Amino acid sequence: MKKRWLKREIITAVHDNDLVKFLDSNGFLKKVEAGECPCAICGIPVNLDNLGAVFPKESYIYLLCDQPSCMSRIDIMLIDND
């Protein structure tokens, strides 16, 4: 994927109204719509109806589904193993 930003920015939240635009700008919209992006915790396909979270870690963008069991483990995914 091409880099869009000249400097690193921290995105703390994306409003529901901007989610499709955000996913499209990061190259994920078509993949999410096609069910080609698995949840980073449980592995089920993430789509626009069950998308719970999007976050970067180690130069990769992860998606989580909205299942409470997956959303409650987001802190584990955010811990750096360095």
N, C-alpha and C positions, 0 to 999 in steps of 0.2 A: 504494500500500500504506500501511497505517496504521503509525505508529511505535509500537513496543512498549516502548522503553526511554526513561526520562527523562534518562539521561545516557549518553554514548558508552562502550561497553565494547569491549575488544579480546578477540576469541575466538581463541585460538591453536590449538585443536584440538577436534574433535568425535569422540567415540568411535563406532564402528560401531553400537553398541547404541542410540545417540541420534540417528543420522543422519536417520531418517524423521521423528522429532519435530522436529528442527532445520529440515529442509526444509519441513515443514508450517507451522511457526511463522513462516516467512519467505515463505509463499505460493508455494513452488516445487514442493511434492510432486506435485500433480496434473499440472502441466506436465511434470515430469521423467518421471512414470509414462506420460504420453501421448507422450513423445519430442518435446516441443515446445521443448526448451532445447538450442540448439546449443553445441558446444564452442567456446570463445572463440578457439582456435587453428586447428583444422582444420574446424570447422563441422558435424561429424557429430552426430546427435542423442545427447544424454547421457541415460542412463537409470540406474536403481538398480544395474544390473549393471556399467556401465562408468564410473561417476562417479569421477573421480580427485581433484578439488579444487574447493573453493568458496571464493571470496575477494572482498572488497569493494574497489572502486577508484572514486573520483570519484562517490560516491553511487549506484553501481550494483553489483549482485552478479553476478559472472562464474562460470561453471562450466567445468571442463576435463574431458575424457575421460581415461581411464587409459592411453592409448597413451604409451609412453616418449618419443616425439618431442614430444608435447604437454606432458607433465609436466616435461620438461627445459627447456622454455621459459617456465615460470611466472615466473621472475625477470624476463623481459622485460615481462611483463604487469604486474608490481608496480612497475616504475620509473615514477615520476611524470614526466609531460612538462611540468610547470609551470615 
